[in-house]
Amino acid sequence: AGACTLQDMVYDFSGSSCHYNSDYPNVSLNVVAYNPACATGVVYKEVSGSVNGTYNNGTDTPVPNFTINAVIDTNNDGVYDPLTDPVAMTEVTAVDGSYQICVEPSATNNYLLVVNESDPAVSTYTLHTGVSTNPFVWPPTTVNTTANFDFDPPGGISGYLYQDADGS
């Protein structure tokens, strides 16, 4: 028995043998190519005093090893429902907080990019609304989109509290 190649054989998965096209004359291989729909972005924590909703490299703190999930919005309502919206792809941010997540474009459903706001890396921060949304709605026809997740530092009040001793 000689070596088998894809061009002239079909592998028999029930055993460990090759069958040549003369054994299976009607076998064909169909390859479908598509341009993946990709989303890229940065997950970062704003530095107190520079909360502006824009990633400032060198000032803001990137969040590495942070999980981003692309889920299929089965009813296209823009709301993540873990019981009905399956995870299509998961990525983890790089050391610089960046990520790229690619999925097969969908003709019928939007994707949602979902992050865990209670992850220990950002649990004391708040997702910057108006800039970042969780989930981020990702239309299936958009081949490339930017989706940054911006977490603002905890707020606080500072100053002095005085007790008025004479009631004036």
C-alpha positions in Angstrom: 0.0 0.0 0.0 1.4 3.4 -1.0 0.9 6.8 0.6 -2.6 8.4 0.1 -3.1 12.0 -0.8 -6.3 14.2 -0.6 -6.3 14.5 -4.3 -6.7 10.9 -5.1 -8.2 9.3 -2.0 -11.0 9.3 0.7 -10.0 8.3 4.2 -12.1 5.5 5.8 -12.8 6.9 9.3 -14.2 3.6 10.4 -10.8 2.0 10.1 -7.3 3.0 9.1 -7.3 2.5 5.4 -7.3 4.6 2.2 -9.9 4.1 -0.5 -9.1 5.5 -3.9 -11.6 7.5 -5.9 -12.3 4.5 -8.1 -13.9 2.9 -4.9 -16.0 6.1 -4.3 -16.5 7.9 -7.6 -19.1 10.4 -6.3 -17.1 11.8 -3.4 -16.3 15.5 -3.6 -14.9 18.1 -1.2 -16.6 21.4 -1.0 -14.7 24.3 0.7 -16.6 27.4 1.7 -14.6 30.6 2.3 -15.9 33.6 4.2 -14.6 36.8 5.5 -14.8 36.6 9.3 -16.6 39.3 11.3 -14.0 40.6 13.7 -14.1 43.0 16.6 -11.1 44.6 18.1 -10.6 46.8 21.1 -8.9 47.4 24.4 -10.1 46.7 27.9 -8.7 49.4 30.2 -9.1 51.2 33.5 -9.2 55.0 33.4 -6.8 56.7 35.7 -8.5 58.9 38.3 -8.5 62.5 37.1 -8.4 61.5 33.4 -11.8 59.9 33.0 -12.7 60.9 29.5 -14.0 57.7 27.8 -10.9 57.5 25.5 -8.1 55.1 25.9 -4.9 57.0 26.6 -1.9 54.7 26.1 0.6 55.3 28.8 -1.9 56.9 31.1 -4.8 54.5 31.4 -4.2 51.0 32.8 -4.7 48.1 30.3 -6.4 45.0 31.7 -4.5 41.8 30.6 -6.0 38.3 30.8 -9.5 39.6 30.7 -12.2 37.4 29.1 -14.3 38.7 26.2 -17.2 36.5 25.0 -19.0 36.8 21.6 -22.5 35.4 22.1 -25.2 34.9 19.5 -28.2 37.2 20.3 -30.8 34.6 19.3 -33.7 37.0 19.5 -31.8 40.1 18.5 -33.0 42.1 21.5 -29.6 43.4 22.4 -29.8 41.8 25.9 -27.6 38.9 26.9 -29.6 36.0 28.1 -27.3 33.2 29.3 -30.1 30.6 29.0 -30.7 31.2 25.3 -27.7 33.1 23.9 -24.9 30.6 23.3 -21.2 31.7 23.4 -19.8 31.6 19.9 -16.2 32.5 20.7 -14.1 33.5 23.7 -10.9 35.5 23.7 -8.6 36.8 26.4 -6.9 40.2 26.3 -3.2 40.5 25.7 -0.7 42.1 28.1 -1.6 45.5 26.6 -5.4 44.9 27.2 -6.0 44.5 23.5 -8.1 41.8 21.9 -9.4 40.6 18.6 -12.3 38.2 18.4 -13.6 36.8 15.0 -16.7 34.8 14.2 -18.5 33.6 11.1 -20.9 36.3 9.9 -24.5 35.6 10.6 -27.3 36.3 8.2 -29.9 36.3 10.9 -28.6 37.2 14.3 -26.5 39.9 15.9 -23.6 39.0 18.2 -23.1 40.5 21.6 -19.7 41.1 23.2 -20.1 40.4 26.8 -17.7 41.1 29.7 -17.9 40.1 33.3 -18.1 43.4 35.3 -17.5 41.5 38.6 -14.1 40.1 37.4 -11.6 40.7 40.2 -9.5 42.8 37.8 -12.2 45.4 37.4 -14.7 44.7 40.3 -14.0 48.0 42.1 -14.4 50.0 38.8 -17.6 50.9 36.9 -18.1 50.3 33.2 -18.1 53.8 31.6 -21.7 54.1 30.2 -22.1 56.0 27.0 -18.7 54.8 25.8 -18.9 51.1 26.7 -21.9 49.0 26.8 -22.2 45.5 28.2 -23.3 43.8 26.1 -21.9 45.6 23.0 -24.3 44.9 20.1 -22.3 43.7 17.1 -24.3 43.6 13.8 -23.5 40.4 11.8 -22.7 42.3 8.6 -20.0 44.4 10.2 -16.7 42.8 9.3 -14.5 44.9 11.5 -15.7 47.0 14.5 -14.0 48.7 17.4 -15.3 47.9 20.9 -13.4 49.2 23.8 -14.4 48.4 27.3 -13.6 51.4 29.6 -13.8 51.0 33.3 -13.9 54.1 35.5 -12.2 54.3 38.9 -14.4 54.3 42.1 -15.8 57.7 42.8 -15.6 59.5 46.1 -16.2 62.7 48.0 -13.4 64.5 49.7 -13.2 67.6 51.8 -13.9 68.6 55.4 -16.9 68.1 57.6 -17.4 70.7 60.3 -19.7 70.7 63.2 -21.2 74.1 63.9 -20.5 74.5 67.6 -22.6 77.6 68.2 -25.5 76.8 65.8 -25.0 79.8 63.5 
